[in-house]
């Protein structure tokens, strides 16, 4: 059983994450913390295998918590689950050894996939005094294939658009069976409608989404988008 600690200040999100983790075979949440200070102390005491860490928290944020975890050499792996999507934050987590980085909002399937990959990673490394190059290649190349399979190649993005936000919108659309307006997508991903509209227009030009125009009795027509 893989022991997990949740470090998240939003109690509702914390409870949702707890239920998600406990639904995945082989994982058990053994502790929850409301900020980085509590989370670090819980890691010291409970010695979990894995910690799911938010970034924006009072007293001590997720990145500072990760720095301290690494400086104290705790044998715990980290998965970031956060609304922070700026490149510097993502880079800092990756440079300090985060196993995965999940941007809110997300579906159960996304965290399940991450945990299953982590479980497979642990199984391949367990009970091995030494490991061959072939076995290492299977671990790392499989992870690269999984990551590359989740993202589309759009070439060089137009100025003002970034890959993380684009992936976030694509991930949301992938779970929608009906066409949605820019306003509906904006509410779903937690971004401004104007911002989302720019990304949807770009995706429509790339041929990734279908554009349907709905004409009502009054007012301007509404553009709705559906992932192809």
C-alpha positions as a printed Julia matrix, in Angstrom:
228×3 Matrix{Float64}:
   0.0    0.0     0.0
   1.38   3.4    -1.02
   0.98   5.91    1.81
  -0.11   9.41    0.78
  -0.22  12.79    2.55
  -2.37  15.63    1.19
  -1.15  19.22    1.66
  -3.99  21.53    0.6
  -5.5   24.58    2.34
  -8.95  24.4     0.67
 -10.84  21.86    2.8
 -13.35  21.06    0.07
 -10.59  20.37   -2.48
  -8.71  18.42    0.18
 -11.71  16.14    0.72
 -12.23  15.63   -3.02
  -8.55  14.74   -3.45
  -8.75  12.34   -0.51
 -11.7   10.52   -2.08
  -9.97  10.42   -5.47
  -6.77   8.93   -4.05
  -8.58   6.33   -1.96
 -10.49   5.18   -5.06
  -7.25   4.12   -6.78
  -6.1    0.6    -5.9
  -2.94   0.46   -3.83
  -3.15   3.99   -2.37
  -4.17   5.19    1.08
  -4.33   8.75    2.46
  -2.74   8.62    5.91
  -2.79  12.34    6.71
  -3.99  15.78    5.6
  -2.46  19.21    6.23
  -3.87  22.71    5.71
  -0.57  24.46    4.93
   3.06  23.78    4.16
   4.25  23.98    7.76
   1.79  21.31    8.88
   2.54  19.28    5.78
   6.29  19.27    6.38
   5.79  18.19    9.98
   3.45  15.41    8.83
   6.07  14.19    6.35
   8.65  14.13    9.14
   6.39  12.12   11.45
   4.41   9.82    9.13
   7.11   9.25    6.49
   4.7    8.83    3.54
   5.72   7.51    0.13
   3.96  10.3    -1.74
   2.7   13.83   -1.02
   0.17  15.73   -3.12
   1.05  19.41   -2.7
  -0.8   22.62   -3.56
   1.2   25.77   -4.37
  -0.9   28.65   -3.05
  -1.16  28.14    0.71
  -0.87  30.42    3.76
   2.14  30.45    6.11
   4.3   28.33    3.8
   3.5   27.73    0.13
   3.99  24.49   -1.77
   7.24  25.45   -3.45
   8.93  26.44   -0.19
   7.64  23.21    1.32
   9.21  21.24   -1.53
  12.54  23.04   -1.04
  12.55  22.09    2.67
  11.52  18.5     1.94
  14.49  18.15   -0.4
  16.94  19.99    1.91
  16.0   17.59    4.74
  16.41  14.64    2.34
  13.03  13.06    3.05
  12.36   9.98    0.93
   8.98  11.15   -0.32
   7.87  11.77   -3.89
   5.85  14.84   -4.81
   2.94  15.42   -7.16
   1.85  19.04   -7.47
  -1.91  19.64   -7.72
  -2.48  23.35   -8.14
  -4.03  26.22  -10.07
  -0.54  27.67  -10.64
   0.27  27.34  -14.35
   3.1   29.86  -14.81
   6.25  28.47  -16.35
   8.61  29.43  -13.5
   6.55  27.56  -10.91
   6.25  24.48  -13.1
   9.98  24.56  -13.85
  10.86  24.9   -10.15
   8.77  21.88   -9.21
  10.25  19.78  -12.0
  13.81  20.84  -11.17
  13.24  19.78   -7.57
  12.05  16.33   -8.56
   8.25  16.48   -8.75
   6.94  13.25  -10.28
   3.97  14.98  -11.91
   2.25  18.37  -12.14
  -1.56  18.51  -12.34
  -3.3   21.83  -13.04
  -6.68  22.55  -11.45
  -9.43  21.97  -12.34
  -8.92  18.33  -13.24
 -10.95  15.17  -13.59
 -10.61  11.96  -11.6
  -9.18  10.23  -14.69
  -6.18  12.59  -14.68
  -5.16  11.97  -11.09
  -5.89   8.26  -11.48
  -3.54   8.1   -14.47
  -0.84   9.92  -12.52
  -1.14   7.61   -9.52
  -1.14   4.49  -11.69
   2.04   5.68  -13.41
   3.6    6.31  -10.01
   2.57   2.85   -8.78
   4.12   1.22  -11.86
   7.28   3.29  -11.3
   7.51   2.08   -7.69
   6.94  -1.55   -8.63
   9.71  -1.46  -11.22
  12.19  -0.04   -8.72
  11.22  -2.18   -5.74
  13.37  -5.03   -4.5
  16.23  -4.31   -6.9
  19.76  -3.97   -5.66
  20.84  -2.89   -9.13
  18.99  -1.95  -12.3
  20.01  -2.38  -15.92
  20.07   0.3   -18.61
  17.26  -1.52  -20.41
  15.05  -1.4   -17.32
  15.84   2.3   -16.81
  14.97   3.01  -20.43
  11.63   1.24  -20.02
  10.81   3.43  -17.01
  11.81   6.79  -18.46
  10.81   6.24  -22.08
   7.41   4.93  -21.04
   6.89   8.07  -18.98
   7.93  10.25  -21.93
   5.56   8.4   -24.25
   2.7    8.94  -21.8
   3.44  12.63  -21.48
   3.84  13.18  -25.21
   0.63  11.28  -25.85
  -1.35  13.74  -23.77
  -0.27  16.82  -25.69
  -0.71  17.94  -29.26
   2.05  19.59  -31.26
   0.83  23.03  -32.34
   4.2   24.33  -33.45
   5.09  27.86  -32.32
   2.15  29.41  -30.47
   1.02  32.96  -31.3
   2.24  35.7   -28.99
   0.23  35.83  -25.77
  -0.69  32.12  -25.75
   1.08  29.54  -23.61
   1.18  25.76  -23.82
   0.01  25.03  -20.27
  -3.17  27.05  -20.65
  -3.81  25.49  -24.06
  -3.38  21.99  -22.59
  -5.72  22.91  -19.74
  -8.47  23.97  -22.16
  -7.94  20.9   -24.36
  -8.15  18.64  -21.31
 -11.46  20.23  -20.3
 -12.91  19.98  -23.82
 -11.9   16.32  -24.07
 -14.52  15.48  -21.43
 -17.34  17.47  -23.08
 -19.7   15.68  -25.47
 -21.67  18.79  -26.47
 -20.48  22.04  -28.0
 -19.86  24.83  -25.48
 -19.67  28.61  -25.61
 -16.48  30.43  -24.65
 -18.22  31.57  -21.47
 -19.05  27.98  -20.46
 -15.49  26.82  -21.11
 -14.14  29.81  -19.15
 -16.26  28.85  -16.14
 -15.1   25.24  -16.41
 -11.37  26.0   -16.46
 -11.43  29.07  -14.19
 -10.18  31.64  -16.71
 -11.53  34.87  -18.17
 -13.93  34.49  -21.12
 -11.86  36.83  -23.3
  -8.74  34.74  -22.66
 -10.49  31.44  -23.39
 -12.01  32.87  -26.58
  -8.52  33.56  -27.97
  -7.44  29.97  -27.36
 -10.66  28.57  -28.84
 -10.26  30.7   -31.96
  -6.68  29.42  -32.29
  -7.82  25.8   -31.9
 -10.53  26.35  -34.5
  -7.95  27.68  -36.96
  -5.75  24.64  -36.26
  -8.69  22.35  -37.01
  -8.76  20.92  -33.49
 -12.28  22.12  -32.64
 -15.47  22.49  -34.63
 -17.23  25.84  -34.56
 -21.03  25.96  -34.47
 -22.88  29.27  -34.64
 -26.22  29.46  -32.85
 -28.67  32.18  -33.81
 -31.21  33.23  -31.2
 -34.24  35.42  -31.56
 -32.53  38.43  -29.98
 -28.94  39.59  -29.78
 -25.74  38.43  -31.39
 -25.19  34.8   -32.49
 -23.3   32.56  -30.07
 -20.18  30.67  -31.09
 -19.97  27.16  -29.63
 -16.99  24.82  -29.79
 -16.61  21.05  -29.8
 -13.36  19.1   -29.77
 -12.93  17.01  -32.91
